[in-house]
Amino acid sequence: MSKERITGAEALMRSLEHQGVKTMFGYPGGSIMPVFDALYDHRDRLQHILVRHEQGATHAAQGYARASGKVGVCLVTSGPGATNTVTGIADAMIDSTPIVVIAGQVGTAFLGSDAFQEVDLVGITQPISKWSYQIRRAEDVPWAVARAFYIASSGRPGPVVLDFAKNAQVETLDYEPVSLDFIRSYVSVPDTDKMSVIRAAELINKAQRPLVLVGQGVELGNAQEELQAFIEKAQMPAGCTLLGLSALPTDHALNMGMLGMHGNLAPNVKTNECDLLIAVGMRFDDRVTGTLATYARQAKVIHFDIDAAEINKNVHADVAVMGDCKATLRAVTELLIPATHKEWIESFAPYREEENRKVIEPEIHPTAGPLNMGEVVRAVSEAAHHEAVLVTDVGQNQMMSARYFKYSRNRSIITSGGLGTMGFGLPAAVGATFAVPDRTVCVFMGDGGLQMNLQELGTIMEQKAPVKMILLNNNFLGNVRQWQAMFFNRKYSFTPMTNPDYLKIAEAYEIPARRVTDRAELKEAIEEMLTTDGPFFLEACVIEEGNVLPMTPPGGSVDVMLLEC
Amino acid sequence: MDKILYTLIVYSENIAGLLNQITAVFTRRQINIESLNVSASSIKGVHKYTITAWCDEESIKKIVRQIEKKIDVLQAHYFTDDEIFSHEIALYKLSTPVLEKDPRVSALIRKYNARVVEVNPTYSAMEKDGTTEDIIALHDELQQLGCVLQFVRSGRIALTKSCVERVNEFLADREARYLQSKGE
């Protein structure tokens, strides 16, 4: 094949196309102009979504990646454009989301001279990215892009940063496409020790009270079916982490609900009663475990993971099954002896019944008073036949929507778990609509988080992105207010918020909107939102001092949950 | 848990910026690096880091895994002192007038097998290699005689006592897998 002499910027376009990129999110600026110039001629093949702030570009890329399983791509300029992506990169790192951030950089002759819009992006992002690399020569572009996509998407996925010096954008190279699926120093999927598979199966076959913890790793590994076969064969009850919620349908008979601080009572209590804890693709985050001193001390632990650094990091594993969980779950399932664990499964019922009676029913079916957050969430979920993609912001809106949304399809929850980034929801939802145009995308936000990336309404307007926005407005930074109420003597230090008229904001952006305060109107308002083509903004004025329950107080034991406060 | 001095040996590709990434793993866990030596290894294109740090075994295990997770790191292992041959070098700058006046100084230099590198009327430079303990002991004794003008210790370098070269095995295995994947 004859090589063609092209610029580094043009090589970037062709390399992205070679990687199968169709959509990216970005914002032009001085140091990335040659790339945007090349992009103009590739508009028919590479769809570029102009966001309104670079942080929005990263979250949109994350939303795109989480909904589709493909790599999300951002294109930004140097300096402030690059530093604005930092929050999204850190968020993608801790939540294992595959994104590639391509940032302009000043020319290599200016590097280190404090040039205009120069920032040491590689230095800044090294600790918060899976890989961070500065492209200084045009001939490195095809290799660097191939490597970036391989690293971002393989093994435990994560963010990759390409810092693209301006001279390398304009200089020329002999272009040849590069495909890459091997890096000598990087073992993306560790070998599975056959003995670990046998020992895991032995422990499960002996267990009287096994409990499976389902993490996002199941979705990242496309192992949802394998997981179901695994838990069904030995009839093992399961709980899901926040990011793993849609890896197992909510209504599956063995799904006992969400784990963690605001999770469901039964799986949390049973964590400290089981005799075998089987973690699949989850990392024992402190929001799941509560204090480690009392976490599942009675149980043996099997940990399935693709990342060796997760084993024994927080919780000691008696058996670590390393590898791709699609393969390892299958291998262990083959060795399982069918079991029923009838009594053990039945023992969850009283806790589910208690939570249902004391927390869930009053939250979703109240008879008087202002709207509840959970009530709005469940009504939306039902109206969308529990098939929508849920995107959340961070805070009470996040916990309420995670708890009361129902999941029947995979890759249906997009939320900022590890970093807890307020402002994540709106741009992430934009990204999701481009990833899965055939699905309904609903984003729940609070009045705090919405205003952290409110400017992305401009992107929604311009793109007519069909985001169904639900604002749970309580005129408070609700989660902090709840903690102030519970642990700081109700001193509401800087948590009440004076809000703008959101309907006027929506109107300015030409987005159809509606405000609902009355319970009688709720269903109809949701119906209007879902049947309106394109974006819709629904403001639900909810109870101001609503609390997310149940709750494991911070630093408390996983099995001690407050059902009221 | 008891803290002991661990020696980490890390092999990496020769890529700019990796030192930062490796030291950041220690910083995040609030563990001080005691000494650090970076140089080319016996394998072409492969760099070797020898790092010592006081810490407990739980922490050092986690640190090693987090270092090994870096894309350009080939392997990382930790060792206790009985698993390695280790060496340091030290330089001592001594006052020549004191050296000439006090015979105990020369006696110490002979006792510790230090080597003279330079003598002039103002100062004399000595060089000593050996274990940390030996090097520090000589320094402390010289210090008591009031003749030390400057003192510097290098980082530790170390060889493993094991009969297996794990990094070579790793590279051979990776090479074989690469060829196998291309062959398919």
Boltz contact constraints between the chains, C-beta under 6 A:
constraints:
  - contact:
      token1: [A, 126]
      token2: [B, 20]
      max_distance: 6.0
  - contact:
      token1: [A, 126]
      token2: [B, 21]
      max_distance: 6.0
  - contact:
      token1: [A, 127]
      token2: [B, 24]
      max_distance: 6.0
  - contact:
      token1: [A, 131]
      token2: [B, 71]
      max_distance: 6.0
  - contact:
      token1: [A, 151]
      token2: [B, 71]
      max_distance: 6.0
  - contact:
      token1: [A, 182]
      token2: [B, 178]
      max_distance: 6.0
  - contact:
      token1: [A, 184]
      token2: [B, 174]
      max_distance: 6.0
  - contact:
      token1: [A, 185]
      token2: [B, 13]
      max_distance: 6.0
  - contact:
      token1: [A, 185]
      token2: [B, 72]
      max_distance: 6.0
  - contact:
      token1: [A, 185]
      token2: [B, 74]
      max_distance: 6.0
  - contact:
      token1: [A, 186]
      token2: [B, 71]
      max_distance: 6.0
  - contact:
      token1: [A, 308]
      token2: [B, 65]
      max_distance: 6.0
  - contact:
      token1: [A, 309]
      token2: [B, 65]
      max_distance: 6.0
  - contact:
      token1: [A, 309]
      token2: [B, 66]
      max_distance: 6.0
  - contact:
      token1: [A, 309]
      token2: [B, 69]
      max_distance: 6.0
